[in-house]
């Protein structure tokens, strides 16, 4: 069980419209593997460098190992690892990781979405829900998103949710076979008094 004293606001289930977020589940191994294998070309340019082939890294066994690892981080209070479902189907993940409390109270946003549902606002809706949860029950003050300059869609996603570009991090992360520059984006709890979901709704007046 996660210690609520270490990690307020976890575990959690978040929903709005067609999107549901929940902790990673043991029974989702085969479905996760299927989605990740189908999205290799879509996701590989943004993924950390790894020595193993994509298929090996995204087998059901790899999911189970990953789930155990992120579960430990969640119990320690350093991660918020959510699976994303769209209309009931597993379609991605949103994680706030490397959470630091004390005087900083911040974490780093990461996410991926199935190409089959991309372009519908589902990723931005999931991110909005997680950010509101992080600023509310979890008690964070800052969420940072680091995005490669080549990844225009991700930049537009966070900008539309109110994140502000704060600088360039040179050769910051080892991604897809090399050290890559990243743009640092930040969102503070006080930036959007009405909440991040309200910002998403304003950008999507017809709803999800």
C-alpha positions as CSV (number, residue, x, y, z in Angstrom):
1,X,0.0,0.0,0.0
2,X,1.1,3.5,-0.7
3,X,1.8,5.5,2.5
4,X,-0.5,8.6,2.4
5,X,1.8,10.5,4.6
6,X,4.6,10.2,2.0
7,X,2.3,10.6,-1.0
8,X,-0.9,12.5,-0.4
9,X,-3.4,12.1,-3.2
10,X,-2.2,8.7,-4.3
11,X,-3.5,6.2,-5.4
12,X,-6.2,8.0,-7.4
13,X,-8.7,7.6,-10.2
14,X,-9.4,10.6,-12.4
15,X,-12.2,10.9,-15.0
16,X,-13.8,13.4,-17.2
17,X,-15.7,12.8,-20.4
18,X,-14.2,9.8,-22.3
19,X,-10.9,9.9,-20.4
20,X,-10.2,7.8,-17.3
21,X,-6.8,7.7,-15.5
22,X,-5.9,5.1,-12.9
23,X,-2.8,3.4,-11.5
24,X,-1.1,0.8,-13.7
25,X,-2.9,-2.6,-13.3
26,X,-1.4,-6.1,-13.4
27,X,-4.1,-7.3,-15.8
28,X,-3.2,-4.6,-18.5
29,X,0.1,-6.2,-19.5
30,X,-1.0,-7.7,-22.8
31,X,-3.1,-4.7,-23.8
32,X,-0.2,-2.3,-23.0
33,X,2.2,-4.4,-25.0
34,X,-0.1,-4.5,-28.0
35,X,-0.5,-0.7,-28.0
36,X,3.2,0.0,-27.5
37,X,4.3,-2.4,-30.3
38,X,1.7,-0.9,-32.7
39,X,3.1,2.6,-32.0
40,X,6.8,2.0,-32.4
41,X,7.4,4.5,-35.3
42,X,5.2,7.1,-33.6
43,X,6.9,6.9,-30.2
44,X,10.5,5.9,-30.7
45,X,11.9,9.4,-31.5
46,X,10.8,10.6,-28.1
47,X,11.8,7.6,-26.0
48,X,15.0,7.1,-23.9
49,X,17.9,5.4,-25.5
50,X,17.9,1.7,-24.6
51,X,20.1,-1.3,-25.7
52,X,17.2,-3.8,-26.1
53,X,15.0,-4.1,-29.2
54,X,11.7,-2.4,-29.1
55,X,9.7,-5.6,-29.0
56,X,11.7,-6.9,-26.0
57,X,11.3,-3.6,-24.1
58,X,7.5,-3.7,-24.7
59,X,6.6,-7.3,-24.0
60,X,4.0,-8.2,-21.3
61,X,7.0,-9.2,-19.1
62,X,8.6,-5.8,-19.6
63,X,5.3,-4.2,-18.5
64,X,5.1,-6.2,-15.4
65,X,8.7,-5.2,-14.5
66,X,8.0,-1.6,-15.3
67,X,4.8,-1.7,-13.2
68,X,6.7,-3.0,-10.2
69,X,9.4,-0.3,-10.5
70,X,6.9,2.6,-10.8
71,X,4.8,1.1,-8.0
72,X,7.8,1.3,-5.7
73,X,8.3,4.9,-6.7
74,X,4.7,5.7,-6.0
75,X,4.9,4.1,-2.6
76,X,7.9,6.3,-1.8
77,X,6.1,9.4,-2.9
78,X,8.3,10.3,-5.8
79,X,5.9,9.4,-8.7
80,X,2.3,9.7,-9.9
81,X,2.1,7.0,-12.6
82,X,-1.3,6.9,-14.4
83,X,-2.6,4.7,-17.2
84,X,-4.8,6.6,-19.7
85,X,-8.0,5.1,-21.0
86,X,-10.0,6.6,-23.8
87,X,-13.6,5.3,-24.1
88,X,-12.5,2.3,-22.0
89,X,-9.5,1.4,-24.1
90,X,-5.9,1.7,-22.9
91,X,-4.4,4.6,-24.9
92,X,-1.4,5.9,-23.1
93,X,0.2,7.0,-19.8
94,X,0.7,10.3,-17.9
95,X,3.3,10.4,-15.1
96,X,4.6,13.1,-12.9
97,X,7.9,11.8,-11.8
98,X,11.0,12.8,-9.7
99,X,8.7,14.5,-7.2
100,X,10.5,16.6,-4.6
101,X,8.8,18.0,-1.6
102,X,10.2,20.4,1.0
103,X,10.7,23.9,-0.2
104,X,10.4,22.9,-3.9
105,X,7.3,20.7,-4.1
106,X,7.7,20.0,-7.8
107,X,7.6,17.2,-10.3
108,X,8.3,16.4,-14.0
109,X,5.6,15.6,-16.5
110,X,5.9,12.8,-19.0
111,X,3.2,11.3,-21.3
112,X,2.6,9.3,-24.4
113,X,-0.6,8.7,-26.3
114,X,-1.7,6.0,-28.9
115,X,-1.5,7.5,-32.4
116,X,-5.0,6.1,-33.0
117,X,-6.5,8.7,-30.7
118,X,-4.1,11.5,-31.3
119,X,-5.5,14.8,-32.5
120,X,-8.7,14.5,-30.5
121,X,-7.5,16.5,-27.4
122,X,-7.4,13.3,-25.3
123,X,-3.7,13.7,-24.3
124,X,-4.2,17.3,-23.3
125,X,-7.3,16.4,-21.3
126,X,-5.4,13.6,-19.5
127,X,-2.5,16.0,-18.7
128,X,-5.0,18.7,-17.5
129,X,-6.6,16.2,-15.1
130,X,-3.3,15.1,-13.7
131,X,-2.0,18.6,-13.3
132,X,-5.1,19.7,-11.4
133,X,-4.7,16.6,-9.2
134,X,-1.0,17.4,-8.6
135,X,-1.8,21.0,-7.6
136,X,-4.7,20.0,-5.5
137,X,-4.7,16.8,-3.4
138,X,-1.0,16.0,-4.0
139,X,0.1,19.5,-3.0
140,X,2.7,20.4,-5.6
141,X,3.5,23.9,-6.6
142,X,5.3,23.4,-9.9
143,X,5.1,20.9,-12.8
144,X,7.9,21.0,-15.4
145,X,7.7,19.5,-18.9
146,X,10.9,19.1,-20.9
147,X,10.2,18.7,-24.7
148,X,12.5,18.3,-27.7
149,X,12.5,21.4,-30.0
150,X,11.5,19.0,-32.8
151,X,8.4,17.9,-31.0
152,X,6.0,20.7,-32.1
153,X,2.8,18.9,-31.1
154,X,3.9,18.4,-27.5
155,X,5.0,22.0,-27.3
156,X,1.6,23.2,-28.5
157,X,-0.2,20.8,-26.1
158,X,1.5,22.2,-23.0
159,X,1.3,25.8,-24.2
160,X,-2.4,25.5,-24.7
161,X,-2.7,24.3,-21.1
162,X,-0.9,27.3,-19.8
163,X,2.7,26.1,-19.4
164,X,5.3,28.8,-20.0
165,X,8.6,28.2,-21.9
166,X,11.4,29.0,-19.5
167,X,14.6,28.1,-21.4
168,X,16.7,25.7,-23.4
169,X,18.4,22.7,-21.7
170,X,21.4,21.8,-23.9
171,X,22.1,18.1,-24.6
172,X,19.9,17.4,-21.7
173,X,18.6,13.8,-22.0
174,X,19.8,10.7,-23.8
175,X,16.9,10.2,-26.2
176,X,16.7,7.9,-29.3
177,X,20.4,7.3,-29.5
178,X,21.9,10.7,-28.7
179,X,22.0,13.6,-26.2
180,X,19.2,15.9,-27.2
181,X,18.4,19.5,-26.4
182,X,15.1,20.1,-24.6
183,X,12.9,23.1,-24.0
184,X,11.9,23.6,-20.4
185,X,8.3,24.5,-19.7
186,X,6.8,25.2,-16.3
187,X,3.3,25.5,-14.8
188,X,2.8,26.8,-11.3
189,X,-0.2,26.2,-9.1
190,X,-1.1,29.9,-9.1
191,X,-0.8,30.3,-12.9
192,X,-4.4,29.1,-13.5
193,X,-6.6,29.9,-10.5
194,X,-9.6,28.2,-12.2
195,X,-7.7,25.0,-12.9
196,X,-6.0,23.4,-15.9
197,X,-9.2,21.4,-16.8
198,X,-11.0,24.8,-17.1
199,X,-8.3,25.9,-19.5
200,X,-8.8,22.7,-21.5
201,X,-12.5,23.3,-21.6
202,X,-12.0,26.8,-22.9
203,X,-9.9,25.5,-25.7
204,X,-12.4,22.7,-26.5
205,X,-15.8,24.4,-26.2
206,X,-17.5,21.4,-27.9
207,X,-16.1,19.1,-25.2
208,X,-14.3,15.8,-25.7
